[in-house]
Amino acid sequence: MEKVTPPKVKTLAEGSVLVAKQMQADAGQLLPEHLANLESIVFVREGECIFKMHNEEQILKQGDTIIVPPEVRHQIKAITDFKGVHFMPKEIKFKFF
């Protein structure tokens, strides 16, 4: 089993309803599997990652965007050094596995 590493997270912008957070991981790092109660968007700002959702893996590269539906388990593995921006409602709740 691969070691799971929490991402480095930094708030980029915050409004009354939405927040944009940067998540960052080094090449090869596996981020925690989780789900959220609300829909969100992940935008790949730098690097490449494997985005696993619905038991399918998709390679995301710089400039790619993916919608993450509510209540769907998902996980990211950095292929190269990776920075993504996660756009989400401020009231979002996460459950980690």
C-alpha positions as CSV (number, residue, x, y, z in Angstrom):
1,M,0.0,0.0,0.0
2,E,1.3,3.4,-1.0
3,K,2.0,6.1,1.7
4,V,-0.7,8.8,1.6
5,T,0.6,12.4,2.0
6,P,-1.7,15.4,2.7
7,P,-1.3,18.1,0.1
8,K,0.1,21.5,0.9
9,V,-3.0,23.8,0.9
10,K,-3.1,27.6,0.5
11,T,-6.2,29.8,0.2
12,L,-6.0,32.0,-2.9
13,A,-9.4,33.8,-2.8
14,E,-12.5,33.8,-0.6
15,G,-15.9,35.3,-1.3
16,S,-19.1,35.2,0.6
17,V,-20.1,31.8,-1.0
18,L,-17.0,30.4,-2.8
19,V,-13.4,29.7,-1.9
20,A,-10.4,28.9,-4.2
21,K,-7.6,26.9,-2.6
22,Q,-4.3,25.8,-4.1
23,M,-3.3,22.3,-3.4
24,Q,0.3,21.2,-4.1
25,A,2.1,17.8,-4.1
26,D,5.5,16.6,-5.1
27,A,6.0,14.0,-7.9
28,G,4.9,10.6,-6.8
29,Q,2.8,11.7,-3.8
30,L,-0.6,10.1,-3.3
31,L,-3.1,12.4,-1.7
32,P,-5.9,11.2,0.7
33,E,-9.0,9.5,-0.8
34,H,-12.1,11.5,0.2
35,L,-15.5,12.7,-0.8
36,A,-17.4,15.9,-0.3
37,N,-21.1,16.7,0.3
38,L,-21.1,19.4,-2.5
39,E,-19.9,19.7,-6.1
40,S,-16.6,21.3,-6.7
41,I,-14.1,22.0,-9.5
42,V,-10.4,21.1,-9.8
43,F,-8.2,23.0,-12.2
44,V,-4.6,21.8,-12.9
45,R,-2.4,24.9,-12.8
46,E,1.0,23.1,-13.1
47,G,2.2,19.6,-13.7
48,E,0.3,16.4,-14.2
49,C,-1.7,14.0,-12.0
50,I,-3.8,10.9,-12.0
51,F,-7.3,11.7,-10.9
52,K,-9.2,8.6,-9.7
53,M,-13.0,8.8,-9.6
54,H,-15.7,6.2,-10.2
55,N,-12.9,3.5,-10.1
56,E,-11.5,5.0,-13.3
57,E,-8.2,6.9,-13.6
58,Q,-7.8,9.9,-15.8
59,I,-4.6,11.8,-16.5
60,L,-4.9,15.5,-16.0
61,K,-2.4,18.0,-17.4
62,Q,-1.7,21.7,-17.0
63,G,-4.9,23.5,-18.1
64,D,-7.3,20.6,-17.6
65,T,-10.3,20.9,-15.4
66,I,-12.6,18.3,-13.8
67,I,-16.0,18.6,-12.1
68,V,-16.2,16.5,-8.9
69,P,-19.8,15.5,-8.1
70,P,-21.0,15.4,-4.5
71,E,-20.7,12.2,-2.5
72,V,-18.2,10.6,-5.0
73,R,-14.9,9.1,-3.6
74,H,-11.9,10.5,-5.5
75,Q,-8.1,10.6,-5.1
76,I,-5.2,12.4,-6.8
77,K,-1.7,11.1,-7.4
78,A,1.0,13.5,-8.6
79,I,2.8,12.3,-11.7
80,T,5.1,15.4,-11.7
81,D,5.3,18.2,-9.2
82,F,1.7,19.4,-9.2
83,K,-0.3,22.5,-8.3
84,G,-4.1,22.5,-8.7
85,V,-6.8,25.0,-7.7
86,H,-9.9,23.7,-6.0
87,F,-13.0,25.9,-6.4
88,M,-15.7,25.0,-3.9
89,P,-18.5,26.4,-1.8
90,K,-17.4,27.6,1.6
91,E,-19.8,25.3,3.4
92,I,-18.4,22.1,1.8
93,K,-17.7,19.2,4.2
94,F,-15.1,16.5,3.5
95,K,-14.9,12.8,4.6
96,F,-11.5,11.1,4.4
97,F,-10.8,7.4,4.1
